[in-house]
Amino acid sequence: MEGDFNGDGASDLLVRSRPERYDIYLAKQGGRQITTRAAGTFSIEVEGLCRLDDLDSDGCTDVLTFDREHPTITVLLSRP
């Protein structure tokens, strides 16, 4: 998935690296390259869902996770 997680205007990547884990890779060089090391990681339930949106209107893409087994929603706010 694609979003601007650090607010620099370039598209970063959110990659599901394992069934329960997501990694964030930031763009560099004005968006022409992507870092090779994850800038951040988070885990969700294997059956969980993930959605991206700028929830607090700060210019950074935030992450919502939905856990189907235990009806919960988690919000992860990105900071510039």
PyRosetta script that sets phi, psi and omega in degrees:
from pyrosetta import init, pose_from_sequence

init()
pose = pose_from_sequence("MEGDFNGDGASDLLVRSRPERYDIYLAKQGGRQITTRAAGTFSIEVEGLCRLDDLDSDGCTDVLTFDREHPTITVLLSRP")
pose.set_psi(1, 158.1)
pose.set_omega(1, -173.4)
pose.set_phi(2, -121.7)
pose.set_psi(2, 138.9)
pose.set_omega(2, 176.0)
pose.set_phi(3, -167.3)
pose.set_psi(3, 169.5)
pose.set_omega(3, 177.7)
pose.set_phi(4, -104.3)
pose.set_psi(4, 90.4)
pose.set_omega(4, -172.7)
pose.set_phi(5, -80.8)
pose.set_psi(5, -17.3)
pose.set_omega(5, -179.8)
pose.set_phi(6, -116.4)
pose.set_psi(6, 4.5)
pose.set_omega(6, 172.9)
pose.set_phi(7, 75.3)
pose.set_psi(7, 18.7)
pose.set_omega(7, -178.9)
pose.set_phi(8, -90.9)
pose.set_psi(8, 0.7)
pose.set_omega(8, 178.6)
pose.set_phi(9, 89.5)
pose.set_psi(9, -8.3)
pose.set_omega(9, 179.0)
pose.set_phi(10, -99.0)
pose.set_psi(10, 149.5)
pose.set_omega(10, -179.1)
pose.set_phi(11, -78.2)
pose.set_psi(11, 121.6)
pose.set_omega(11, 175.5)
pose.set_phi(12, -98.6)
pose.set_psi(12, 170.6)
pose.set_omega(12, -178.0)
pose.set_phi(13, -117.7)
pose.set_psi(13, 138.7)
pose.set_omega(13, 170.7)
pose.set_phi(14, -111.4)
pose.set_psi(14, 117.5)
pose.set_omega(14, -172.8)
pose.set_phi(15, -119.7)
pose.set_psi(15, 131.7)
pose.set_omega(15, 174.9)
pose.set_phi(16, -83.0)
pose.set_psi(16, 101.0)
pose.set_omega(16, -174.4)
pose.set_phi(17, -85.9)
pose.set_psi(17, -23.2)
pose.set_omega(17, 175.2)
pose.set_phi(18, -143.4)
pose.set_psi(18, 165.5)
pose.set_omega(18, -178.8)
pose.set_phi(19, -55.0)
pose.set_psi(19, -29.7)
pose.set_omega(19, -177.3)
pose.set_phi(20, -112.6)
pose.set_psi(20, 6.9)
pose.set_omega(20, -172.9)
pose.set_phi(21, -130.7)
pose.set_psi(21, 139.5)
pose.set_omega(21, 174.5)
pose.set_phi(22, -119.8)
pose.set_psi(22, 143.2)
pose.set_omega(22, 176.7)
pose.set_phi(23, -121.9)
pose.set_psi(23, 144.0)
pose.set_omega(23, 177.5)
pose.set_phi(24, -108.6)
pose.set_psi(24, 125.0)
pose.set_omega(24, 176.9)
pose.set_phi(25, -114.9)
pose.set_psi(25, 125.5)
pose.set_omega(25, -175.8)
pose.set_phi(26, -89.4)
pose.set_psi(26, 146.8)
pose.set_omega(26, 174.6)
pose.set_phi(27, -74.8)
pose.set_psi(27, 151.5)
pose.set_omega(27, 174.0)
pose.set_phi(28, -141.1)
pose.set_psi(28, 173.0)
pose.set_omega(28, -179.2)
pose.set_phi(29, 56.8)
pose.set_psi(29, 42.5)
pose.set_omega(29, 178.4)
pose.set_phi(30, 68.1)
pose.set_psi(30, 25.4)
pose.set_omega(30, 178.3)
pose.set_phi(31, 92.0)
pose.set_psi(31, 2.5)
pose.set_omega(31, -179.0)
pose.set_phi(32, -83.9)
pose.set_psi(32, -17.1)
pose.set_omega(32, 179.5)
pose.set_phi(33, -135.9)
pose.set_psi(33, 162.0)
pose.set_omega(33, 176.8)
pose.set_phi(34, -121.2)
pose.set_psi(34, 140.4)
pose.set_omega(34, 177.6)
pose.set_phi(35, -60.5)
pose.set_psi(35, 152.3)
pose.set_omega(35, -179.8)
pose.set_phi(36, -93.0)
pose.set_psi(36, -12.6)
pose.set_omega(36, 175.7)
pose.set_phi(37, -111.2)
pose.set_psi(37, 139.8)
pose.set_omega(37, 179.8)
pose.set_phi(38, -65.2)
pose.set_psi(38, 134.0)
pose.set_omega(38, 176.8)
pose.set_phi(39, -80.7)
pose.set_psi(39, -20.4)
pose.set_omega(39, 179.1)
pose.set_phi(40, -166.8)
pose.set_psi(40, 157.1)
pose.set_omega(40, 177.4)
pose.set_phi(41, -139.2)
pose.set_psi(41, 156.4)
pose.set_omega(41, 171.0)
pose.set_phi(42, -153.4)
pose.set_psi(42, 159.4)
pose.set_omega(42, -178.0)
pose.set_phi(43, -117.7)
pose.set_psi(43, 147.5)
pose.set_omega(43, 172.9)
pose.set_phi(44, -136.3)
pose.set_psi(44, 168.3)
pose.set_omega(44, 176.5)
pose.set_phi(45, -60.4)
pose.set_psi(45, 148.2)
pose.set_omega(45, -177.8)
pose.set_phi(46, -55.2)
pose.set_psi(46, -38.5)
pose.set_omega(46, -179.6)
pose.set_phi(47, -88.4)
pose.set_psi(47, 5.4)
pose.set_omega(47, -176.8)
pose.set_phi(48, -74.7)
pose.set_psi(48, 164.6)
pose.set_omega(48, 177.9)
pose.set_phi(49, -119.0)
pose.set_psi(49, 160.4)
pose.set_omega(49, -177.9)
pose.set_phi(50, -135.9)
pose.set_psi(50, 139.2)
pose.set_omega(50, 176.4)
pose.set_phi(51, -135.2)
pose.set_psi(51, 146.5)
pose.set_omega(51, -179.3)
pose.set_phi(52, -113.4)
pose.set_psi(52, 138.3)
pose.set_omega(52, 176.3)
pose.set_phi(53, -168.5)
pose.set_psi(53, 158.0)
pose.set_omega(53, 175.1)
pose.set_phi(54, -91.9)
pose.set_psi(54, 89.1)
pose.set_omega(54, -172.4)
pose.set_phi(55, -72.3)
pose.set_psi(55, -33.1)
pose.set_omega(55, -175.9)
pose.set_phi(56, -106.8)
pose.set_psi(56, 12.7)
pose.set_omega(56, 175.3)
pose.set_phi(57, 54.8)
pose.set_psi(57, 38.0)
pose.set_omega(57, 178.4)
pose.set_phi(58, -100.9)
pose.set_psi(58, 4.4)
pose.set_omega(58, 179.6)
pose.set_phi(59, 89.5)
pose.set_psi(59, -1.3)
pose.set_omega(59, 178.3)
pose.set_phi(60, -111.4)
pose.set_psi(60, 140.6)
pose.set_omega(60, 178.8)
pose.set_phi(61, -73.7)
pose.set_psi(61, 129.1)
pose.set_omega(61, 177.3)
pose.set_phi(62, -104.3)
pose.set_psi(62, 163.5)
pose.set_omega(62, -175.4)
pose.set_phi(63, -120.0)
pose.set_psi(63, 131.8)
pose.set_omega(63, 171.7)
pose.set_phi(64, -112.1)
pose.set_psi(64, 133.1)
pose.set_omega(64, 174.5)
pose.set_phi(65, -117.8)
pose.set_psi(65, 143.0)
pose.set_omega(65, -179.4)
pose.set_phi(66, -120.6)
pose.set_psi(66, 125.4)
pose.set_omega(66, 178.1)
pose.set_phi(67, -102.1)
pose.set_psi(67, 114.3)
pose.set_omega(67, -177.1)
pose.set_phi(68, -73.1)
pose.set_psi(68, -36.0)
pose.set_omega(68, -177.4)
pose.set_phi(69, -68.4)
pose.set_psi(69, -46.2)
pose.set_omega(69, 178.7)
pose.set_phi(70, -115.5)
pose.set_psi(70, 103.2)
pose.set_omega(70, -170.3)
pose.set_phi(71, -56.8)
pose.set_psi(71, 87.8)
pose.set_omega(71, 178.7)
pose.set_phi(72, -136.5)
pose.set_psi(72, 152.4)
pose.set_omega(72, 173.0)
pose.set_phi(73, -122.0)
pose.set_psi(73, 131.9)
pose.set_omega(73, 177.3)
pose.set_phi(74, -116.2)
pose.set_psi(74, 136.3)
pose.set_omega(74, 178.5)
pose.set_phi(75, -113.4)
pose.set_psi(75, 126.5)
pose.set_omega(75, 176.2)
pose.set_phi(76, -114.2)
pose.set_psi(76, 108.8)
pose.set_omega(76, -177.7)
pose.set_phi(77, -88.1)
pose.set_psi(77, 129.5)
pose.set_omega(77, 175.6)
pose.set_phi(78, -84.1)
pose.set_psi(78, 148.9)
pose.set_omega(78, 178.2)
pose.set_phi(79, -122.4)
pose.set_psi(79, 137.8)
pose.set_omega(79, 179.0)
pose.set_phi(80, -66.8)
pose.dump_pdb("model.pdb")
